[in-house]
Amino acid sequence: MLQPCSSDMTLFGVVLPAQHGQIRANRRDLRRAIPAFNLTRDRFSLKNYANPSFADRNKNAAEAKKKLLEKFKNAPKPDEAQLAARRAEREAADKAREARRIERERVKAEEKARKEAELAEKAAAELAAEKAAADALVAEEAAKKAARDERYAARKARKR
C-alpha cells in the first residue's frame, strides 16, 4: 500500500496519491478501496444483497409485517377520558361550524330578501312614474281637445 503524504487523500481507508496538485486516484487502488468492486456487482447490489432467494425475500417481508403489527399492538392506547375529550371537542367544533353555516345562510336569505324588496320598490316607483307621465299626457291631450272644441264652437257661432 502507498505511504500517505500531506497532499494525499484517503478514500474508504485507502490512501489515494495526489499528483501535480490535483487529487487523482489510481484506478486499481480505487477499485480496491470500494468493496463493491472486490466481488461481483450482482452480489453487492442493493436490490440483491448476498443473493437472497425469493423465499428469503418473502420471509423477510413477512417478518417486517409482523414487527409492524407488533409495534401497533404494543403502542399505548388512548384512555376513555382522552377519547371522550377528543369526541367532545370534535362535536363542539361541528356544532360551531353548523351554527356558522346557518348564520351565513340566514344572512344570505336576508340579503336576497332585501335586494328583492329594493327591486320591487324600484319597479313600483318606475310604474308610478310611467302612470303619472301617462296621466299627464292624457290630461294634456284632453286640454288640447277642449281648446280645439272651443275654437270650433266659436267659429260656428261666428258663422250664424
Secondary structure, DSSP 8 states (H G I E B T S, - for coil): -----TT-EEETTEEE-EETTEE---HHHHHHHSHHHHS-HHHH-STTTT---HHHHHHHHHHHHHHHHHHHHHS----HHHHHHHHHHHHHHHHHHHHHHHHHHHHHHHHHHHHHHHHHHHHHHHHHHHHHHHHHHHHHHHHHHHHHHHHHHHHHHHH-
